[in-house]
Amino acid sequence: MNKINNIIAKLSTNSINLTLARGKAKYKMSRGSFTTKDHLKDVCHLRFVKKEGNFFYYSNGDVSASLAIDLDDNKLTITPRIDDSSYNRFSISLPGYEDECIYGCGEQFTHFNLKGQKVIIWVSEHQQVLKIAKKFLREKIFGVNPDHKAKFKDHQTYYSSPTFMSSKKYFVGCSSQAYSTFNFKKNETVLSFREIPQEIVVLEEDNFLDLVNKINEYYGHQIPLPDWVNKGVILATQGGSEVMMEKYHEMKKLGCKISAVWCQDWSGQIVTEFGSQVYWNWSLDENHYKDMDKCIKELNDDGVKFLGYINTFLKFDSKLYEEAKANNYLVKKKDGSVYLIKSTTFDAGIVDLTNKEAYEWYKNIIKMNLIGRGLSGWMADFGEYLPTDAVIAGGDAEKLHNEWPTLWAKCNYEAVKETNNIGKIFYFSRAAYGTTIKYTSSMWSGDNHVDYSDEFGIGSVISSTLSMALSGVGVNHSDIGGYTTVLHMKRTPELFIRWNEMNVFTPILRCHEGNRPLSNAQFNHKEVKDDFVRLSNLFASLKPYHDYVLKEYYEEGIPCNRPIFFHYNEEWAYKEQFEFMYGEDIIVTPVLRKNVVAMEVTLPKGEWVQFFTRKENNGGTIGVETPLGMPIAFYRKDSKFKDLFENIKL
């Protein structure tokens, strides 16, 4: 308990400071992205005064506060108590270490190690129109640079969490729903909240595996994946039942292992300036998807499931929008009108999840229109867009903004649970905050760009996955090939195959056609098809290992995809952002640039065997060839799955 004892010791010195203030924040939201400014007054810097029992007292002479301290089994709980309840801003500085790395705070796309960064804890849309426009202009003028990363201060994320993990093997989690910032300075960490947090918890263990187990005990495990999910690839199609079945039969004939067919436009399609989008009215479009009972039965008879899509919005003027409006189920403006938002180009209303009747109504839509219609899963999209100036039944929208993704995930969870489908139905979430994860089957990395960029494209997925793993997420995945296609960005066959090579070593293998399907290479593209079938079958052949890794997470809290330093205490591993482990037996080094024919790979000490080539290595930096369609991955020579791995062929 070296780190915990260090914190307790410093509580009774002036090296740990408390700051209180009265504040009022202003927010501006545009398509789910936020700008904000906090207006502070009566700022008070408090110093340590005395210790009495488990209480540490602080004051500046006029204003007082205390911290209640509870220590139990490598767990330190700090509970702030403020004498004057009019103070609604709180900061505390905790010890930091110059030689530590910091990870987590939810989902981070650009930086895995957060030391030296100031992280905003606020659920937002990661994709921003201005950032995409800047990227387009920069690449048009200076050319494509996949290494480019914007300043971290501009970073916003779908999954934000008031938690972090240190390479020193301690974890900090805060019970607060408010906007906050975590500033990881050289020798201190400053946690600042736009409220008085309920508590700050510090966990410490001798190794990372025990530490993540503690984290998952504290925040909860994700609900189990159905057994069918990792039996094959989840194909993505759009365009109606005839297109769906034609593509399914095409891939089935080629011998592709398929677990499900996912049609996000099951409720209809709307073509906008952004591309082919879902019609946000959550019932089957009978004209678009004809004879679906027959289609779903044929799929199910083949052991294949049918998946759809739903989010927190209803398109303006749609049938369900009008029903929700008539029943007063939508989020309002202060003037009493419906609060319409834009995600891309059209208006939509937000279902008020704090309105009990609206919540039950929406849950019943999931039960009847999705589960009752034969869907075995769906993308549970969005959750980031609650405006802070909205009028909702639950009270203050600013205070409930970060909780919105949890309410949304819980609505889906209850619909599945109340229909006795836990472990049978699979749904996956984009937005989250803190404990949201215990109400979803899987996270996914959101709307990545269809390119090789480390900031938005294929490289960002690895940072996203690893940072989520250190924030309590055990099951995660990404769209094969990415999603966002704008202007000059188009998914090439090579990118699709490289992304597929990477995603084979995750618990879920799922496609997405993207917002502009005709601009992107798809799984049945002539230059993709053969590799896609081989890689999908490779994924299916790994099922015993998938099941083992998932069981390890559900029983021990260890994330499926994890950083190398979880198992190997080597200095380089703590800052490695683009190499990851799948379980304890496999290391994956994805190819993240185009036209790569060879690259260098660093492996930890030990005996490692490269998949497919069978070359043995003893750690260190080695050179490998990277033919397209061959994942660059290695397994431990002494793995108990050695026979399985040796018999897998491409």
Secondary structure as the mmCIF struct_conf table of DSSP 4:
data_model
#
loop_
_struct_conf.conf_type_id
_struct_conf.id
_struct_conf.beg_label_comp_id
_struct_conf.beg_label_asym_id
_struct_conf.beg_label_seq_id
_struct_conf.end_label_comp_id
_struct_conf.end_label_asym_id
_struct_conf.end_label_seq_id
HELX_RH_AL_P HELX_RH_AL_P1 ASN A 2 LEU A 11
TURN_TY1_P TURN_TY1_P1 SER A 12 SER A 12
BEND BEND1 THR A 13 THR A 13
TURN_TY1_P TURN_TY1_P2 ASN A 14 SER A 15
BEND BEND2 ILE A 16 ILE A 16
STRN STRN1 LEU A 18 SER A 30
TURN_TY1_P TURN_TY1_P3 ARG A 31 GLY A 32
STRN STRN2 SER A 33 GLU A 52
TURN_TY1_P TURN_TY1_P4 GLY A 53 ASN A 54
STRN STRN3 PHE A 55 SER A 59
BEND BEND3 ASN A 60 ASP A 62
STRN STRN4 SER A 64 LEU A 71
BEND BEND4 ASP A 73 ASN A 74
STRN STRN5 LYS A 75 ILE A 82
BEND BEND5 ASP A 83 ASP A 83
TURN_TY1_P TURN_TY1_P5 SER A 85 SER A 86
STRN STRN6 ARG A 89 PRO A 95
TURN_TY1_P TURN_TY1_P6 GLU A 98 ASP A 99
STRN STRN7 ILE A 102 GLY A 106
BEND BEND6 PHE A 109 THR A 110
BEND BEND7 PHE A 112 PHE A 112
TURN_TY1_P TURN_TY1_P7 LYS A 115 GLY A 116
STRN STRN8 LYS A 118 ILE A 121
STRN STRN9 VAL A 123 VAL A 123
BEND BEND8 HIS A 126 HIS A 126
HELX_RH_AL_P HELX_RH_AL_P2 VAL A 129 PHE A 142
TURN_TY1_P TURN_TY1_P8 PRO A 146 ASP A 147
HELX_RH_3T_P HELX_RH_3T_P1 PHE A 152 ASP A 154
STRN STRN10 THR A 157 THR A 157
BEND BEND9 TYR A 158 TYR A 158
STRN STRN11 TYR A 159 SER A 166
TURN_TY1_P TURN_TY1_P9 SER A 167 LYS A 168
BEND BEND10 LYS A 169 LYS A 169
STRN STRN12 TYR A 170 SER A 175
BEND BEND11 ALA A 178 ALA A 178
STRN STRN13 SER A 180 PHE A 184
BEND BEND12 LYS A 186 ASN A 187
STRN STRN14 GLU A 188 PHE A 193
BEND BEND13 ARG A 194 GLU A 195
BEND BEND14 GLN A 198 GLN A 198
STRN STRN15 GLU A 199 GLU A 204
BEND BEND15 ASP A 206 ASN A 207
HELX_RH_AL_P HELX_RH_AL_P3 PHE A 208 TYR A 219
HELX_LH_PP_P HELX_LH_PP_P1 HIS A 221 PRO A 226
TURN_TY1_P TURN_TY1_P10 ASP A 227 TRP A 228
HELX_RH_3T_P HELX_RH_3T_P2 VAL A 229 LYS A 231
BEND BEND16 GLY A 232 GLY A 232
STRN STRN16 VAL A 233 ALA A 236
BEND BEND17 GLY A 239 GLY A 239
HELX_RH_AL_P HELX_RH_AL_P4 SER A 241 LYS A 253
TURN_TY1_P TURN_TY1_P11 LEU A 254 GLY A 255
STRN STRN17 ILE A 258 TRP A 262
TURN_TY1_P TURN_TY1_P12 GLN A 264 SER A 267
STRN STRN18 GLN A 269 VAL A 271
BEND BEND18 GLU A 273 PHE A 274
STRN STRN19 SER A 276 VAL A 278
BEND BEND19 TRP A 280 TRP A 280
BEND BEND20 SER A 283 SER A 283
TURN_TY1_P TURN_TY1_P13 GLU A 286 HIS A 288
BEND BEND21 TYR A 289 TYR A 289
TURN_TY1_P TURN_TY1_P14 LYS A 290 ASP A 291
HELX_RH_AL_P HELX_RH_AL_P5 MET A 292 ASP A 301
TURN_TY1_P TURN_TY1_P15 ASP A 302 GLY A 303
STRN STRN20 LYS A 305 ILE A 310
BEND BEND22 THR A 312 THR A 312
STRN STRN21 PHE A 313 LYS A 315
TURN_TY1_P TURN_TY1_P16 PHE A 316 ASP A 317
BEND BEND23 SER A 318 SER A 318
HELX_RH_AL_P HELX_RH_AL_P6 LYS A 319 ALA A 326
TURN_TY1_P TURN_TY1_P17 ASN A 327 ASN A 328
STRN STRN22 LEU A 330 LEU A 330
STRN STRN23 LYS A 332 LYS A 332
TURN_TY1_P TURN_TY1_P18 LYS A 334 ASP A 335
BEND BEND24 GLY A 336 SER A 337
STRN STRN24 VAL A 338 VAL A 338
STRN STRN25 LEU A 340 LYS A 342
BEND BEND25 SER A 343 PHE A 346
STRN STRN26 ASP A 347 ILE A 350
STRN STRN27 VAL A 351 VAL A 351
TURN_TY1_P TURN_TY1_P19 LEU A 353 THR A 354
BEND BEND26 ASN A 355 ASN A 355
HELX_RH_AL_P HELX_RH_AL_P7 LYS A 356 ILE A 365
HELX_RH_PI_P HELX_RH_PI_P1 ILE A 366 ILE A 371
TURN_TY1_P TURN_TY1_P20 GLY A 372 GLY A 374
STRN STRN28 GLY A 377 ALA A 380
TURN_TY1_P TURN_TY1_P21 THR A 388 ASP A 389
STRN STRN29 VAL A 391 ILE A 392
TURN_TY1_P TURN_TY1_P22 ALA A 393 GLY A 394
STRN STRN30 GLY A 395 ASP A 396
HELX_RH_AL_P HELX_RH_AL_P8 ALA A 397 LEU A 400
TURN_TY1_P TURN_TY1_P23 HIS A 401 GLU A 403
HELX_RH_AL_P HELX_RH_AL_P9 TRP A 404 GLU A 418
TURN_TY1_P TURN_TY1_P24 THR A 419 ASN A 420
TURN_TY1_P TURN_TY1_P25 ILE A 422 LYS A 424
STRN STRN31 PHE A 426 SER A 429
BEND BEND27 ARG A 430 ARG A 430
STRN STRN32 ALA A 432 TYR A 433
HELX_RH_3T_P HELX_RH_3T_P3 GLY A 434 TYR A 439
BEND BEND28 SER A 441 SER A 441
STRN STRN33 SER A 442 TRP A 444
BEND BEND29 ASP A 447 ASP A 447
STRN STRN34 HIS A 449 HIS A 449
BEND BEND30 VAL A 450 ASP A 451
TURN_TY1_P TURN_TY1_P26 ASP A 454 PHE A 456
BEND BEND31 GLY A 457 GLY A 457
HELX_RH_AL_P HELX_RH_AL_P10 ILE A 458 ALA A 469
TURN_TY1_P TURN_TY1_P27 LEU A 470 GLY A 472
STRN STRN35 ASN A 476 HIS A 477
STRN STRN36 ASP A 479 ILE A 480
TURN_TY1_P TURN_TY1_P28 GLY A 481 GLY A 481
BEND BEND32 TYR A 483 TYR A 483
STRN STRN37 THR A 484 THR A 484
TURN_TY1_P TURN_TY1_P29 LEU A 487 HIS A 488
HELX_RH_AL_P HELX_RH_AL_P11 PRO A 493 ASN A 503
TURN_TY1_P TURN_TY1_P30 VAL A 504 PHE A 505
BEND BEND33 THR A 506 PRO A 507
STRN STRN38 ARG A 510 CYS A 511
BEND BEND34 ASN A 515 ASN A 515
HELX_RH_3T_P HELX_RH_3T_P4 PRO A 517 SER A 519
BEND BEND35 ASN A 520 ASN A 520
TURN_TY1_P TURN_TY1_P31 PHE A 523 ASN A 524
BEND BEND36 HIS A 525 HIS A 525
TURN_TY1_P TURN_TY1_P32 LYS A 526 VAL A 528
HELX_RH_AL_P HELX_RH_AL_P12 LYS A 529 SER A 541
TURN_TY1_P TURN_TY1_P33 LEU A 542 LEU A 542
HELX_RH_AL_P HELX_RH_AL_P13 LYS A 543 GLU A 556
BEND BEND37 CYS A 560 CYS A 560
STRN STRN39 ASN A 561 ARG A 562
HELX_RH_3T_P HELX_RH_3T_P5 ILE A 564 PHE A 566
TURN_TY1_P TURN_TY1_P34 HIS A 567 HIS A 567
HELX_RH_3T_P HELX_RH_3T_P6 GLU A 571 LYS A 575
BEND BEND38 PHE A 578 PHE A 578
STRN STRN40 PHE A 580 TYR A 582
TURN_TY1_P TURN_TY1_P35 GLY A 583 ASP A 585
STRN STRN41 ILE A 586 VAL A 588
BEND BEND39 ARG A 593 ARG A 593
TURN_TY1_P TURN_TY1_P36 LYS A 594 ASN A 595
STRN STRN42 ALA A 598 LEU A 603
BEND BEND40 LYS A 605 GLY A 606
STRN STRN43 TRP A 608 GLN A 610
TURN_TY1_P TURN_TY1_P37 PHE A 611 THR A 613
STRN STRN44 GLU A 616 ASN A 617
BEND BEND41 GLY A 619 GLY A 619
STRN STRN45 GLY A 620 GLU A 625
TURN_TY1_P TURN_TY1_P38 LEU A 628 GLY A 629
STRN STRN46 ALA A 633 ARG A 636
TURN_TY1_P TURN_TY1_P39 LYS A 637 ASP A 638
TURN_TY1_P TURN_TY1_P40 LYS A 640 PHE A 641
HELX_RH_AL_P HELX_RH_AL_P14 LYS A 642 ASN A 647
#
